[in-house]
Amino acid sequence: MSHKERPTFYRQELNKTIWEVPERYQALSPVGSGAYGSVCSSYDVKSGLKMAVKKLSRPFQSIIHAKRTYRELRLLKHMKHENVS
């Protein structure tokens, strides 16, 4: 059985919001925001690809928010798309 290392995180403030992301995602740049959160573009140093990172606003504020969060994660897990990993 292989041992996976836990990622180390760093903090960065963008548009008055603190982002705490794994160190592999660098050069965060705001892309947009909506009712459920914000999105930044980033450079993934591990894969060498440009990625999007989404930060959800209050994902567990209520049972409704928690269900929406779970549903989105479940859908993303099953997507087969070059921009989703």
Secondary structure, 3 states (H helix, E strand, C coil): CCCCCCCCEEEEEECCEEEEEECCEEEEEEEEECCCEEEEEEEECCCCEEEEEEEECCCCCCHHHHHHHHHHHHHHHHCCCCCCC
